[in-house]
Amino acid sequence: MNQLYFTINLNKFGEVRKQIETENKSFINTVVLFIICALALSGFIGYVNNSLQKKVSSRKKYLKSIENELKNYEAKGEYLSSGDLKKLAKLSSDRIFWSKKLVALPEVTSKKIAITDFSFKRGILSLNGITKVNKDEKEITLIKTFIDDIKNNEEFKRDFPEIRYVKSRKDKEKGVDIYRFQIDCVSNEKVGRK
């Protein structure tokens, strides 16, 4: 015999209640988490705001001190102190007129030498150049003549009392043998002369 069985859940109300309690706990956990995040975020914003307020305050103080200094200078603007005059004289005597140097450089450079680049750092003018390797003439003699021409030029002599040979090497450029070299012109400031 085949018998049919039916199951009737008489505790339907208990399952619904359990589901509502689970949803309430989930809702409460979400609300608590949201409140914690909101408090953390507001604390972080408060910290950043406080930090920015301190920076703004320090900048205002700094600006105020600069404005006070400017007022002092404006008040003394008609009179130059001896210290100011000495600084002005030093600035005037220590400066190098580069346009005159750039005009003088081709005058001291022979046709057998090409200046490839130059730089001025820490009181030293570095001249980098090349010359073609020639069997009839020694390259070092050509470079020595170039150094002597720089030493004898009034424009260079005035601001660069010391001219020195730094380095050189043979090289090949597009199938042509060349000689690369560097010469340093040392300024009055670096040498210590006035």
Rosetta blueprint (number, residue, H / E / L):
1 M L
2 N L
3 Q L
4 L L
5 Y L
6 F L
7 T L
8 I L
9 N L
10 L L
11 N L
12 K H
13 F H
14 G H
15 E H
16 V H
17 R H
18 K H
19 Q H
20 I H
21 E H
22 T H
23 E H
24 N H
25 K H
26 S H
27 F H
28 I H
29 N H
30 T H
31 V H
32 V H
33 L H
34 F H
35 I H
36 I H
37 C H
38 A H
39 L H
40 A H
41 L H
42 S H
43 G H
44 F H
45 I H
46 G H
47 Y H
48 V H
49 N H
50 N H
51 S H
52 L H
53 Q H
54 K H
55 K H
56 V H
57 S H
58 S H
59 R H
60 K H
61 K H
62 Y H
63 L H
64 K H
65 S H
66 I H
67 E H
68 N H
69 E H
70 L H
71 K H
72 N H
73 Y H
74 E H
75 A H
76 K L
77 G L
78 E L
79 Y L
80 L L
81 S L
82 S H
83 G H
84 D H
85 L H
86 K H
87 K H
88 L H
89 A H
90 K H
91 L H
92 S H
93 S H
94 D H
95 R L
96 I L
97 F L
98 W H
99 S H
100 K H
101 K H
102 L H
103 V H
104 A H
105 L H
106 P H
107 E H
108 V H
109 T L
110 S L
111 K L
112 K L
113 I E
114 A E
115 I E
116 T E
117 D E
118 F E
119 S E
120 F E
121 K E
122 R L
123 G L
124 I E
125 L E
126 S E
127 L E
128 N E
129 G E
130 I E
131 T E
132 K E
133 V L
134 N E
135 K L
136 D L
137 E E
138 K L
139 E H
140 I H
141 T H
142 L H
143 I H
144 K H
145 T H
146 F H
147 I H
148 D H
149 D H
150 I H
151 K H
152 N H
153 N L
154 E H
155 E H
156 F H
157 K H
158 R H
159 D H
160 F L
161 P L
162 E E
163 I E
164 R E
165 Y E
166 V E
167 K E
168 S E
169 R E
170 K E
171 D E
172 K E
173 E E
174 K L
175 G L
176 V E
177 D E
178 I E
179 Y E
180 R E
181 F E
182 Q E
183 I E
184 D E
185 C E
186 V E
187 S L
188 N H
189 E H
190 K H
191 V H
192 G L
193 R L
194 K L
